[in-house]
Amino acid sequence: MHQSEHPGQPWPHLDAEKTRTPSLGAAKIPNPRRHSLFVDDEQGVLVNILHPGHGKRPSVASLEQAGPRRMIYFDPPKTKCAVVTCGGICPGTNDVIRSIVMEAHHGYGVSGVLGVRYGLAGFIPKTDPDVMELSPTSVADIHEFGGTVLGTSRGPQDPEDVVDALERLNVGMLFVMGGVGSMRAAQAIQAVTAARGLRIAVVCIPKTVDNDIHFVSRTFGFESAVEKVIEAVRCAHVEATGAPYGIGVVKVMGRESGFIAAAAALSIKEVNFVLAPEEPVVLEGPGGFLPALEARLRRRGHAVVLVAEGAGQDLLPESGLTDASGNKVLGDICGLLISRTKAYFKERLPINLKFIDPSYIIRSVPASGADRAHCNMLGAMAVHAGMAGKTGIMVSRLHEIPVHVPLPLVTVGRKVMDVRSSAWQQVLDTTGQSRLRAEPA
């Protein structure tokens, strides 16, 4: 379920100017790495690798390929880096931190790497920013643990204050890990550095278990999170099959995108219904969820329902509230779903319903092997980009190739599934559910 399947995303409208990678200036210093296959700035990765057909001309828009450059912008012994983790925790964050430190020290020999504590808020104390020295020794085994050794926080910080701190700390490269909101904050920080004429590179690494960032085939931590969801679904299935008319309801993360729920359903095969934010939910009446659930229970005697937290929000009153990151506070779809399910079956079937919410468990675990390898690549590519003077970008992997993505392309919104795609149809076929929509009169 990749972003290229969604027609509403900005890919068809890209041109060379929008995909151009910003830079601090000409790179004139030879790269100290002696045994590298260097990447040229002219090398690119096509954004859309599919031919549109129907006589249409394929898009040739491309993103700059990431990797070490033969000539770099910063003089390593005179350069200091800073790393900050923002937003929610995610499996693999420590792996990325470790990769940045190891590449910066062993690959380039920078003067030092600072870890900023508790997100961008760590920059704000004007006399003493909350930072810690990071070295190969101090990060040697941090990848064995979940969370982030630097801590994290949500909420906006004044980019002017952040840049003031960067200047006081004599930082040349800032690496920001986070989701779309964190990318917007990094974009504001980069704008201030540019306005002041500062030689500070701002490079982002996409971090979210939701897999909802544009121009990212798969975010790190996503596979690890799906594996934990599978454990919860397996438990729900055992509960559901252990009682007459058993129903197991599992809630997972996914504010605007149902990638986690869909991937878990395709993986474990024990899910009978997936409710995702991209697909409107109708509860009652012909074509509704509850009649479909009743049919399933009468036919098989049990059911497992996997619900993304952002599903069915149109069924709930809006609170008008936002969280510290500016995200709309979601209504409790599972609370509504459970109460309506119990009311619906009260006079129909003696159901046994169990609810499992592993939401925060799935993001706090250490990364899987595949995610760790992915994290290692992202951290190294971020350092290569920063040392080459690239700024205002996100490093990513698109079509299995590392790329530089200008931040304005990333911050337009969140990536979502296309419910018309073959990938979503696979979910419907695997679960056996139909599209839960009211039938036309």
N, C-alpha and C positions, 0 to 999 in steps of 0.2 A: 504494500500500500504506500506507494511513493507519491511525492507531491506532483509529479508530472501528470498524474491521472486527474487532477482537479482543474477544470477549465477556468475557474475563477482566479487562478493564481497568475502572477504578472509575467509569466514566461513569454507569451506571444508578443509582448510589446517591448522587448529588450532591444537595445542598440548598443553600439560600441561605447558611447559616452556613459550609459548607465552601468555598464559592467567594467569600466576602467578602474583599476586598482589605484587608490590614492597613495602618494609617496611623499616622504619628507624632503626628498631631493636626490641628486645623483649619488649612486653607490660607487665609491672610489677606492675602497680598502679591500685588498685581497682577502678572501675567506681563509681563515687558518685551518680549516678542514682540508686535509691533503688527499683523502681517499673517498671523495664523494662524487656521485654522478650529479653534476650541477644542472639546475633547471634554468632555462632562459625565460626572460619576461614575455617573450613573444609566444611561448608555448601556452596553449589554452585547451579547455575541455568544453565541448559543445554542451549547451544547457539542455537542449532537447535532442535526444539521439534517435527519436522515432520520426519516420517520414509521414507527413500528414495524409498523403494519398489524395484521391479525388482531383488530381491535376494541380494541387497546391504546391508551391515551392517550400522546401524545408527551411526552417530558421537556421541561420549560421551564427547566432549569438553564442558567445563563449565566455567562460570565466577563466581568469589567469590561473595556471597550474601552480600549486604550492610546492615548496621544496627548497633546498639550499641553493643560494646564488653564488656564482663565482666571485662577484664583487659585492661587498656589503657596505652599509651606510655607517654603522657605529664601530668605533674602535673598541674591541672587547675589553682590554684591561682598564679602560676608562669608563666603562658602561655598567650601570646598575639597573636591575630589573625589579619590578614589584608584581605580585600575584594577589588577586582578590577574588573571593567566591561570593556570589550574591544569590538571593532568592532561596528557594527550598533546597534541601539536601538531595543528593542523587548518587546512586551507585557509580563508582569510578572517579569521583571528584579527586580523591587523594591520589589516584593513579596519574591523573593529569598534572597535579601539582608536582609529583615526583618526576614525571617526564620533563617538565619545564626546567626544574632544578638540574637534573642530570644533563640535559642537552646544553643548557646555558653554561654550566661549569666545565663539563668534559668536552663538549663539542666546540665551544667558543672561548672558554676561559674568561668569562665576565668577572668584574670586580666583586659582585655580590648579588644575591637574590633576596628580596624582602617579601615576607608574607604579611599581608594586611589582615588584621583580626576583625571578625564580625562584619564582613561586607564593607561597603563604601562608608559606613558609619565610622570605621576605624581610621579614616583620614581626617575626621572632623575636629578632634581635639587640637586646637591651634598651636599649643605649645609642645605637645608630645603625642604625635599620632601613634595609634596602637599597632605596632608592627613587631615582627620577629624575624631574626636571621634564619634563612633556610640554606642548608648545605647538603651535599650528598650523604653525609653521616646522619643528619637529623631527619631526613626523609627516607632513610634506607628501607624501613618496613611499614610505612604508613599505608601502603596499598593493601595491606591485610585487613584494614578496618573500614567500616562504613562511615558515612558522614564526611566531614571535612575537618582536618586538623586546624584550619584557620578559623573555623566558625563562620557563620553567615548571618545576614539580617535582611529585612525587607524595608521598603520605604524610600522615598526620594531624598537625595542629599544635594546641596547646592554644588553644581559643577565648578563654580569659581573657587569654593573652599577646597574641593578635591584637588584642583590644579595647583592651588597655593601649597598644599601639602606635598604634592609631587615635586614642586620646585625646591621646597625646603629639604626634602629627602634626596635631592639630586638624582631623581629617577629618569632614566632615558626610555625605558619600555614598560608599559603597563599592560598586564594580561588580565582580562576580565572574563570570568566564567559565569554564565547565567542564561536565562531565557530571554524572551522578546523584550520584557521590561528592562532587564539589565543591559541589553543591547542598545536600547534607547538612551539609557543613562550614559553608556560608553560613548554613544554618538554625540551627546551633549558635552561630555568631557573633551572629546577630540575637537569639537568646534571651538571650545575655549582655548585649547593649546594652539590651534591654528590662528585664532584671532590675536593671540599674544606673540605669535611667531616663535613658539618654543619647539625645540627639537625633541619631542616626546612622541614615541610611537604608541598607539592604542590598538591592541589586537584582542579580539574576542574569541572565546571557545564556547560553542553551543552546549548548554547544560539543561536538560529537562527530561524527566522520564516520560512525559506526554508525547514526545516525538513530534511536536507541533511547530517546528521552526522551518521557515522557507529555505530552500536550497540545501537541505540536509537530507540525505537518503535515509539515515538512521542516527538518532542521537545516542550518545553513550549512556549507558544505564538502562536503556529501554529493554534490551533483552534480559538483563538481570531482573528487572521489575516484572516482566512477563513470567519468568520462571517462578517467582514468589506468588503471583496471582494463580498460576496453575496449581500450586499447593492448596490455596484456599478453595479453588473450584473443586479439587478432588475431595476435600473435606465436606463441602456442600453436597456433593454427589452422594457421598456415603451417608450423610444425614438424611437426604431426600429418599434414598432407596431403603432406609432402615425403618420407615414408618409408612402407614397407608396414606396415600395421597400426599406424599411429602414434597415440600417445595424448599429449595435452597436458593436464597438470594444473596449474591455477592456484589459488593460495591467496590469500584476501583477508581483510580484517578483518571481524569480526562475532562477538563473544563469545557473546552470547545471541540475537542478531537477525541474520537473513540478508538484510536490506534491500539491502546493497551487491551481494551476489551475484545477487539476484533482479533488481534494476534493470539490472545489466550484461547479464544474460542476455536480458532483454527488449529491450535497446538494440542489441546487436551481432548477435544471431541466429546466432552461430557456436557457441554452447554447446550441448552435447548432454545434459549432466547437471549439476544444481545440488544440492549437498549443503548443507543449512542446519541451524542448531541446533534450529529448531522442529520439524523432521521427523526422527523416528528413522530410523537407517540400518541396513539389513540387508545384509550383504556377500554371503553365499552362500546357496544353496538357492533354491527357487522364489520368485520375486518379489524376489530379492536384486539388489544392484548389479552384482556381477561377472558373473552370467549375462546381465543386461541389456546390460552393456558388451560381452560376447562377441558377443551377437546384433547389436549395432550394428557392431562391427568386421567381422563376416562379411558384413554387408549393405552397408556403405559404405566399409570399409577404413580409417577413421580416427575419432577421437572427441576432444572437448574436455570436460574435467571442471572445473567451478568449485566450489571448496570454501571455505565460511566457516570461520574458525579454530575456532569453537565447535561445529562439527558432529560427530556421532558420538562424543561424549565418554563415552557409556555403554559404548562398546567398549574403552575404555582404563582402566587402573587409576588410581585417584585418588591424587595425590601428597600431599594433605593440606596443601599449601603455599599461601600467599597472597603476592601482590605488595605493593609499598609502598602501594598504594591499597586494600588489603584484598580485592582480587579473587582468586578461586581461580585458581591457576596451571593453565592448560589443558594437557591431554595433546597429543601431536603426532599429530593425526589424519592429516595428509598422509604422515608417515613410516609409519604403520600401513597406510594405504591403498596406498601404493606397494609396500611389501613384500608385502602380501597379493595385490596385483594381479600382481606378478611371479611369485609362487609359483603362483597360479591358472593363469596362461597358460603356465607352463613346458612343460607337455606338450600344450598345446592350439594356441597360435599364437605365431609369432616376433614379439612386439610390440617396438615402439620407443617408449619412454616418456621424455618430457621434463617437467621440473618447473620452474615459474616462481613465485617468491614476491615479488610487488611490494608487500607489506604496508606497509612504511614509506615507499616511494616515493609511494604514493597520498595520504598525508596531509601531505607536505612541500612540495607544489607551491603556487604562487600560486593564488588563487581564480579561477574562471571569471567571465564577465561577469554571469551571472544570480546567482551566489552573492555577488558584490560588491554588487549592488543590494540583496540581502537583508540583507547585513551592515550596510550603511549605514542601513537602516530600523531594525534591531535596536538599533544603537548610539544612534540618535536617540531611540527610544522608551524606552530605559533612562534616558537623561538626563531626559526629560519626567517619567517616573515618579519618579525620585529627587527632582527639584525640587519635585514636588507632595507630597512627604512619604510616598510609598508605600514600604513596607518589607516584607522577608520574602517577596518575590515573584520570579517569573521573567517576563521579557517574552518573548513568543512571537508566532507568527503562526498562527492557527487559522482554517481556511476562508478563507484569504487576507486576514484582518483581524487587525491587531495587538491583543493582549490582555495582561492581567495575570493570572498564574496563581499563587495562593498556594503557597508551597514545600511544605507538607504533601501537596499533591496530586501533586507532582512526584517526591517522594522515596520513594514506596511501592514502587518497583521499576522495571524497564526495560520499555519498549515492545517488543513482539514481533509478528511476522507471524501472522496466522490462516491456517493451512494448509488451512482449509476454505473460504477466501474465493475469490471470482472472480479476484482478483489473483494468488494462488498458482496457480490453475488455468491462468491465462494463461502462467505460467512453464512448467508441465508441457506445455502445448500447444505453446509455442514451441520448447522443447527436444526434444520428442518422447519424453521420458522418462515412464515410468509411476511411480506411487507405489512407492518401493523398500521394500516391506514383505513379510514372510514371508506366503505364502499359507496360509489356514486348512487344517488337515488334513481 
